[in-house]
Amino acid sequence: MADSRLIQGRYRLLEPIGRGGMGEVWRARDESLGRHVAVKCLEPIGSHHDQSFSRVLRERFRREARVAAALQHRGVTVVHDFGEWDGVLYLVMELLDGRNLGQLLQDNRHHPLAVEEIVEIAEQVAAALGYTHQQGIVHRDLKPANIMRLPDGTVKICDFGIARLGHDIGFTARLTGTGIALGTPHYMSPEQIGGTEVDQRSDLYSLGCVLYELATGAPPFDLDDAWAVLVGHRDTPPAPPRGHRAELPEYLERIILDLLAKRPEQRPFDAHELCRRIIAGRSAARYVPTVAAPRPRPNQPEPAARGTRLPSWTRGMSTGHKATGPELRTTPPDPSAGLTGEWTTRPAADRAGARVPVPVPVTGERPAPRPELLRALADRQNAALGLARLGRWAEAGEIHRSVAAERARLLGPDHPDTLAGRYEVAFILSRTGRPAEALREYKQVAEARIRVLGADHPDTLAARQEMAYVLGRLGRHFDAHQVYTAVLAARERTMGPDHPDTLRCRHNLAFSLSRLGRPEDSHRMACQVAAARARVLGPHHPDTLVTRYEVAYALGQLGRWAEALQSYREITEARAEALGPDHPDTLAARHEVGISLGRLGRSAEALQLYRGLIDDRTRVHGRVHPETLRARHGLGVNLGRLGRWEEALAESRDVCAIRERVLGPDHPDTLVSRREVAVGLGWLGRWADALAEYRQVAAARERVLGAGHPDALASRNDEAHCLEQLGRGAEAVELYRRVAVLRQQRAAGGR
């Protein structure tokens, strides 16, 4: 974005002053009022981005703007304006002249702050949280970098970018769309880590972590391994701050430890209670005990049993930035990348496996690369990961290829960091419609990791699991099943049956079984995984719901539509509460409810559901989005089932025309719509027109899928049936015979 960029003819961007998860923050001048402001910009969303991801970013930004603009408190950053201009979403805020708490600690050479400063900061932050919590807003990412102290001593909370309105989502601790948990590991509450219900007391726990660091110079669990940090938050009592710093007042230590209680009900109930205790403590210099008021909320879940595994998303996290302390030796700030010349770090974007650094000594055959060169490569890899998260796959792929090539030259082709880069190349190939190339790359990475790290190393298993995924994408479901089975056995042996990565592999195996035509086995395994995930992560955790979705799908395959309907309805309700009613996963579950109703002969109910779903899909995604068109297809099908064939035909034709324009004439969705047009024509007795449509579908499927593909054979059967209706029996018989021969050949080839 050029420095001279003028937003809405009013806000002139002068210089970038920061970058975060929502985009860039610029120092800007409000030309209308002649004042300097801060402008947060979400980067332009173009056609090269993944559209689903782009929608999530846009919605999250708008939510931040609406939430932040409504806040009016001296302890919260003021929002002046927000909107969208030329594809850029922007938020205009007051420009703060001060230092965040992390910077204050750095200014203090990583020594703890004076007690008086800590107490003053604690009181002001508590007052601001008391106000925001009354508005139904939980910050969810309270950390030193998000708390500013101005020159006059005023303390302000910044960046409500991941705040959520409590009544909208039931205070879940999960981000929408991206699968990444909210929060920074050193400051996350146990309930955030567990993916369970979150309320204002989660912010109080995070504040306890911040105050602990201000008081001692380090967070309560000051570890370089993110997994260990998260386990510490969940299971380990923090060391008393006075053990690090004896001069701390007892009342301040007591407050901090109460804020860090593992169970929310053991913490102060709200920030107002905390504020009262701070004031009483500083005036009386004595401890004021916590009032553990029960104040139960409806349907509050029981806390997770101690010793349960952490959620699946935690396994690949790095510790991220801490406010103080030396630079991490092994894991750079980006959660997905790492590089040293002395030993391997975690692969840059392991989506499926645990990441454990393993020392790999540098041999004397290759001179050790300069550290600054290695750091530059790590920075380039981080940049590529950021581009990928924005859907800019081609750019990300080019960077990953060049980084992998440079690492191969400097470190060797089998060095774990080189292989981590190649893993990223394979991942991008897989996600950009090049599964065959991705498979070759994954296979080579897996073979090299077996040599370097061993067959059972988590990084090796991650590459093999991605291989299985790509095999499935290529239609090689039997091969995928074989790889999944081997990886699962290794994961169970090395990690245990309930480890999140083991459960993910078992989920994938259940999916593979359904594609192999083994619905009973798929259903049985999916039920087992769903039960295990409910036990480990909770019944409404997104990962649990994904597996329950697979259970419902298997029930449909088995013809048990009443049970499938009940499951899909429960999943829809849980997702609406956890992710929001407009989240793509929630809408997808609603669509499956409609399919189940139709299969049960309840087409009137299905019709009503699809009409509402079309309205919501259009509002959220747009009129020509594939999912909107999919809902309209369902509407047409159920109009036909109700005998309203003229309406059904009109709907099918309209959807087919849009799909042909947007997706192409040979796209599977377009061909499904064209077949539905033919069905409608047949029911209206227009068999000659129907025949033309059926033949067009059959020719396209043979061209794209091959003459022996089941979909192509089904289309030829449709054509033969149409010929029968037209009285052209001899042609129909000949076509039926041809289809039978192709089916026999296919069956013989599969044996």
N, C-alpha and C positions, 0 to 999 in steps of 0.2 A: 504494500500500500504506500503510495508516494507521500512524502512529507507535506506536499501542498494540497492534499485531498481535503475537499470541503464537503462535510456531511450536511445534507438538507439545506445547503446554502447558508449555514449558520455556524457549524462547529469546524474550525480549521485544525487539522491534526498537525502537531508540531514535532513531537518526537516520541518514540515508544519508551515506556517506563516500566513495562512488565508484561509477562505472559503467563497465562494459566490455562486451566482446563476448558474455559469458555472462549478463549481467543486472546487477542492482544489488548493491552491497556495503553492508551496514549495520553500524553499531556496535550491539551488542546486549548484553543481560545474560542470563547463564545463571542462571535462577532456582533451579535445583537445586543448583549449586555456588557460587553467589554471586560469580561472576567475570564480567568483561567479555570479550566475544569479538567476532570479525568474522563476519558471516553473509552469504554470497553467495547470492542468490536468483535463480532463473530465473523470469521473469514467468509468471503462470498461462497455461496453454495452453487456449484455448476453441475453440468450433466456428467462430469467425470467422477463425481462423488457417488457413493452408495446412497441411493435415495432414502432407504429406511433409516440409515444412520443420520443423514442430513435432517430428516424430519425430527428425529429425537433431539438433535442439537438445537434446532429452531424452537421446538416446544419448550425445551429446558431453559433456553435463553429468555423466551417470553415469560415463562413462569418466574424466573429470577427477577425480571423487570417489574412484573406486577406485584410480587411479594415485597421487593425492596422499596418500590416507590410508595408503598402504603405505610412504611415504617417512619415514625417521627419521634426520635429520641436523641438526646445529646450524645449517647453512647453508641449510636449506630450511624454508619456512613449515610449521608443524605443523597438521595437520587433526585436529580432535577428533571430528567427527560428520558424517553426511550422511544424507539421506533425502528423502521426498516427503510433503507435507502439504497437503491442500486444494488440490490442483492446482499447488502450488509445490514445485519442486525446490530443495533448499537444501544448502549446504556450510558447516559451522561450523569456523572457523579461529582460531588465536591472533590476538589483536589486537596489532598491532605499533605501538609508539610510536617512530617514527623518521621519516626522510626518505628518499625514493628518490633515486637518483643524479641524475636530471634536476632534482629540487628542490635538491639540493646545488649543482649548477652554477648554478642561478638565484640561490640564496643568495649565491653567490660572484660575482654580477654577470656571469655568463657567461664568467668567466675560468677557465682550467684549474686543476685541483686541484694541491696540493703533491705532489711525487714520492713522498714517504713514504706519503701517503694512497692514491695510485694503486696502488702496489706492494702495500700491505696489502689493498686491495679485490680486486686481481687474484688474490692468493694464496687468499683466502677463497672467492671465486667458483670458482676452479679446483678447490679441494677439494670444494666442493658438487657441481660438475658431474661430477667424478670418481666421486662416490658415485652420482648419479642415472644416469649412463651405465652403470655396472656393473649397475644394475637393468634395463637395456634401455630406458631412457627418454631421449628427446631433447626438449628444451624447445621449440624451434622459433620462439620469439618473444623471445629474450633481447635486452633493450634497457634503457636507464637507468631507465625507469619501472617495470621489473619486478625491480629490485635495490634492496633497502632496507638502509640502515645505521642501526642502533639507537644510542641514546645511549652505550652501553658500548663501541661500536666493532664489535660483531658485524654481519656482513653476511649477509643472507638473500636467496635467490632466491624470488620470488613468482610466483604464477599459472602453474601448469602446465596451464592451461585448454586449450591446444592440443597438449599432449604426447601422444604415442602410444606404445604398447608396440611395440617394434621387431619382435618376432616375429609380431605380429598383422597388420601391414600392410607389412612390408618397408621401413620408414623412407621412405615417400613424403613429398613436400613439398606435398601437395595436400589441401585440406579436403574432407570429404565433403559431398555434397548441395548446397552453395551455390555452387560454381564459383568461389570466391574463394581465392586463394592465401594460405598462412600467412605470417606475418611482417610486419614494418614495413620499407618500402623502404630507409631509411638503414642498416638493420642486417641485411639479408638476404644469405645466402650465394649465390654464383653457381649452385650446384646447386639451391637453392630456386627461384631465378629461372627456371632452365631446366626445372623440373618433373622433374628426374632424381632418382636415388636419393640419399637423405639419411641420414647417420649422425651420430655424435657430433661429427665434425669440422665439421659445419655450425654447431653451437653455438659451437665454438671460433672460427670466423670471426666470428660475431656478437659474441662477447666481444672480439675484436680491434677491431671497430668501436667498441664501448663504450669500451675503453681508449684508443683513438686520440682519441675525443672528450674523455675526462677529461684527456688529456695536452696537447691542443692547443686545446680549447674549441669544436671543431666536428667533425662526423663526417667520415670520409675523403672522401666525395663530397657536399659541402655545396651541393646544387643545389635550386632550387625546382621543377624539372620532374621528375616521378617517372620518366618514361621515361629521361631523362638519368642519373638516379641509378642505375637498374637497369643501363643500359649501362655505366656506370662500374664498378659491382661486377663485371660480367662481363668487361670488356675492358681497363680502364684501370688501370695500376699506381698505387697511392696515393702521394701525395707523402710523402717521409720525414718523420716527426714532428719531427725535429730541425731541419728547415727552417723550421718554425713556432716552435720553442722550443729554442734551442741548448743550454740547460742540462740537457736530458733525458739521462739516462745512455745510453750507447751500447747496453748490453745490453737495456734496456727498449725502445728503438726497434727493435732486432733482433727481439725477441720479438713485438712488435706487428706488424711487417711479415711475419714468418713466419706469424702467425695469419691475416693477410689474403692469403695466397697463393691464387691463383685455383683451383688444383687441390687437392683434399683431401689427396692423398698428399704434397703439399709442405708441409703444415702439421704441427705436432706431432701424433703419432698419437692421443693421448688427453689428458685433462685431468691425469692423474697425471704424465705426462711434462712438461706445462706447469708444474705445481706444482714439480717438481724444478728446472726451469730458473729459475723465479722465485726460489726459495730460494738456489740457487747464485749467481744474478746479484746478489742483494742482499748476500750475504756476501762474494763475491769481486769485485763491481763490474766484472765483465767479461762478455762475451758467451759464452753456452754454445750451440754450434751445434745445429741440429735434427738428430735422428736420423731420417732418412727411411726408417723400416723398411717394407719392402714389404708384409708381412702381407696378402696379397691375400684378398679375400672371394669366395665363389663367384659366378660370373655377374655380376661387376661390370662395368657398361657402360663403354665408352670415353668419355672426356670429349667433350662436344659440340665440334664444330669452331668455331674462332674466326670471328666474323663472321656466325654464324647469327642469324636474327631472334629476338626475344624472344617468349615465349609470348603467346597471345591475351589472357589475363587481365591482362597488364601494361599494355595500351594505355590503359585507362581509369583507372589508379591515380593518386591524388595522392600527394605525398610524405608526408602525414600529419604527426604531431607529431615534431619533433626535440627533443632534450633542451635545446638552447640555441639562441640566435640570434634575430633579430627575427621577428616574425610574418610569415607568408608574404604576399607582396603580392598574389598572384593566386589561390591555392588554399587554402581553409580546411581545417581538420583532417579533415573528413569527405571520404572518397575520392570522393564523388559530387556535390559541390555547390560552387558558387562564385558570387560576385557582387561587382562593384564598380560604382560609378557612372561611372567614366571609360572603362572598356573591358570587352569581354566576356570571360568565363571559359569554361571547358569546360561543355557541357551537363550537367545534374545527374545524369543516369543514362544515358549513351550506352552501350547494350549492344552496339552493332555497329560503331562507328567510332572513329577516332582523334580526339583532342581537342586542338586547337591554339589557344591564345588569340590573338585578332586584335584589335589596337587599333581601337576605334570612338570617335572623338572625340564629345564631347557638344556639340551645337549650341547656339547662343545662343537658340534658340527656346524651349527648355525649361530652367527653372532646375535647377541640379544638386541632386539630393536630398541630404539630410543623411546623412553616412556612418553614423551610428548607426542610422538607419532602414533603410538598406540591409543593415547587419549583422543587424538584427532579422529582416529578410525571409530572409536566408541561414540564420539559425538555425531559422526556421520550416520552411524547405525541408528542412534536415537532419533535423528532427524527422519530417517526412512520409516521408522516405526510410527512416528507422528503423522507422516504423510499417509501411511496405510490406515491409521485410525480415522483419517478424514476421507477415506475412499479413493485417494490418489495412488492407485495401485501401480500404474506404469512407472511413475516417478520413483516410488518406493522400491520397486523391483530393480531399476537401474542402479540405484545407490547400493542396495544389498549385494548385487552382483559385483560391483566394483570393490566394495569393502571385502567381500569374500576372496576376490582375486588378490587383493593387496595383502590380506592376512595369509593367504597361501604362500605368497612370496616371502613374507617376513618371518612367519611362524612355522610354515610347513603345511602341506595339504591335509594332514591328519590331525593338526592341532585342534583341540576342542573349540577354540574361538573361531577358527576357520569353518569348522563344521556347523557352528551356531549360525554363521552368516548364510551358509548354503541351505540350512533348514528354513531360514526366512525366505530365501529365493523360492524354495519348493512350496512354501505356504502361499506365497503370492501367485505362483503358477496355478495352484489348486483353486484359488478363489477367483481367478480371472478366466475360467473356462478352458484351461489347458491341463486337464488331469493326466494325460499320458506323459507329458513332460514332467509334471510334478512327481509322478510315480517314479520315474527314472532317478530324479534328484533325491527323493526320500530314500530310495533303495540304496543309493551310494552312500548317503549320510549314515543310514542304519548300519551298513556293512563296516564303514570306517569306525563308527562308535563301538561296535562289537569288538573290533581289534584294540581300540585305545582304552575304552572304559569298561568293557565287559558286556555280556549279553543281557544281564539283569539290571544294568545301571538305569536309573530313571530316564536319563536323556536318550538312551538307546530305545527304551520302551516307548518313549514319546514319538520318536521317528517312526517306529514300526506301527504304532497306532494310527498315525497320520497316513501311512501307507495303506492300511486297511480302509480308512475313510475314502481315499482316492480310488481304490479298487472298487468300492461300492458305487462311486460316481461313474465309473467306467462300465457298470453293469456286471462286473465280475464278483457277484455276491458270494459264490462258493469260496473263491480265493480270499475275499475279505473275511468271511467267517473263519477260515483257517488261521489267518493272522490274528484276528481278535481273540480266538481261543488260546493261542500260544501266549499272547501278551497278558491275557487275564490270568493264566496260570502263574506267570512270573510275578505279576503284581500281587496276587494273593499270597504267594510264597514270601515275597520280600517286604510287602507293606501291610499285609493283613486284609481280611475280607471286607472290612468296613471302611477302609481308607477311601477318601473322596475320589482319588484317581482310579482305584479298583472299581468303585461303583460306577464311575463314568464309563469304564471299559465294559462292564457288564451291561450297562444301558445300551451301548453301541452294539454289543453282541445280540441283545434282544431285538434291536432294530434290524440287524442283518438277518436274523432268523425269519422275521416276517417277510422280508424280501425274497427269501428262499422258499416261500410257500409253506412255512411251518408255523402257522398261527398259534397252535396249541403250545408249542415250545416257547414261542415268543411271548405269549401271554403269561406263561408260568414264570419265565425269567424276569419279565418286566414287573410282575407283582412282587417278586422277591426284592428287586432293586428299589421299588417304591417303598416297601416296608422298611428296608435298611436306611434309605435316605430320610424317611420320616423320623426314624429313631435317632439318626445322627444329626440331621440338620433341622428337623422340625417338619410337621405335616404341610405347612404352607410355604416352605422355602421354594424359590423358583426352580431349583434343581429337582426337588421332589415332585413339583407339579409337571415338569417336563416328562418325567418317567410315568406319572399317572396318565398323562396324555397318551403315551405309548401303550399303556394298559388299555385305555379306552379304544384306541385304534385297533388293537388286537381283538378286542371284544366285537367290534364291528366286522372284522374279517371272519370271525367265527359265527356271525349271524346273530349275536346276542345284543341286539340293538337297544333293547330297553335298559340293559345294564350300561351300555355305552352312553346312552343319553343321560342317565343319572350321573355318570362319571364326568362327562363333558360339562354338565351344568355346575357341578361342584367346582371343577377347575376354573370355569368362567368366573364364578363368584369369588374364589380365592384370588385369582389374578386381578380382578377388578379392585379388590381391596389392597393387594400388595403393590400392583404396578400402575393402577389407574384404569378407568373404563375405556380409555381411548388407546391404550398400549396395543401394539400389533399382536402380542401374544394373547391378550384378552379377546380381541376381535377375532383372532383365528379360532379360539375355543368356541365363541358364539357361532361361527360358521359351521363348526362340527356339530353343534346342537341342531342347527337347521338340517344338516344332512341326516342326522339320526331321526329327527321327526319325520322327514320324508320317507325314510326307509321303513318306518313304523306305520305308514299310511296316514299320518297326521299332517297332511299337506296344507290344510288351512292354517294350522299353527305355524308351520314352516314358512308359509307365505308372509305371515305377519312378521315373523322374526327377520326374514330377508329384507323386507321393506325398511325396517329400522336399521338393519346392518348396512344397507346401501346408503342410507342418509348419513350414518356415522362415518363410513368409509370415504364417502365423497367429501365430507367436511374435513376429515383428518388427512386423507391422501390425495384427493382430487378425483375428478370424474373419470379419467381414463387410466387410473392406476390399475395394474393387473389384479390387485385384490378387490378393488371396487367392481371390476368386471367379473371377477369370480363370483361375487355375491349376486350380481345381476344374472349370471348364468344359473345359479341356484334358484332364483326367482322364476326364470323361464321354465325350468324343469318342473317346478311344482305347479305352475299354471297349467302345464300339460297334464300333470297327474289329476288335476281337478277338472279336466275336460275343456279348459278354456284355450283351445288350440290356436285361434286367431291371435289372441294376446301373446300366447307363448311363442308363436312364429315371429311376430313383430319384435319381441324382446330378443330372441335368438339372432335375428338378422342384424339388429342394431349392434349387439355385442360382437358378433362376428366381424362386422365392418370395422369397428373400432380396433379389435384385436389384430385384424389384418394390417391396418394402418400403423398401429403402434408396435406390434410384435413381429409382424411379417406373415406372409401367407402360409408358410410351412411350419410355423410355431405350433407345438402340441396343443396349446390352449385355443389357437385359431381353428385348428382342425376339429377339436371337441365341439366348438360352437357351430362349425359348418355341419357336423354330423347332427347336431340338435336341430338345425334348420331342416335337414333332410327328414328327420323324424316327424317334425311338425307338418311338413308337406305331405308325408305319407298318411298321417292321421286325417288330413283334410282331403284325401283321395287324389292328390296331385302327384301320381306316381312317376310320371315322366320327368317332372321337375326334380323329384326326390332322387331319381336315378342319376341325374347329372351331378347332383351334390355328392351322393355316395361315391361315384366314380372319381370325383375330384379329390375326395378325402383319401380313398384307397391309393390313388396314384401318388399323392404326396407322401403318404406313410411308407409306401414301398421305396420311394426315392430316398427318403431320409433314414428309414429304419431297416430297410431290406424286405424282400418279399416274404421271408419266413417269420418275420416278427409277429408276435401274437396280435398286436394292434392292427397291423396290415392285414392279417388273415381275418380278423373280425370285420374289418371294413369290406373285404371281398364277400364275406358272408352276407353283410347288409345289402350289398349290390345284388347278390343272387336272390335274396328274398324279394327285392324290388322287382327283379325280372319276372319272378313268379306272379306277382300281383298284376303285372302288365300282360300276363298270358304268354310269356316267352319262356316256356318251360324247358325246352331243349338247351337254350343258352344258360338257364339257371342250373340245370343238372351238370353241364360241362364245367361251370364255375365251381360248383360244390365239389366236384371230383378233383379239380385243381387244388383247391384249398385243402382237401383231405390228404393229397400226396405231399404237399408242403408241410403239413403238420406231422406226417409220418417221418419225413426226412429230418425235421427238427427234433422229434423225439429220439430218432436213431442217433443223431449227432450228439445229443445230450447224455447218452448212456456211456 
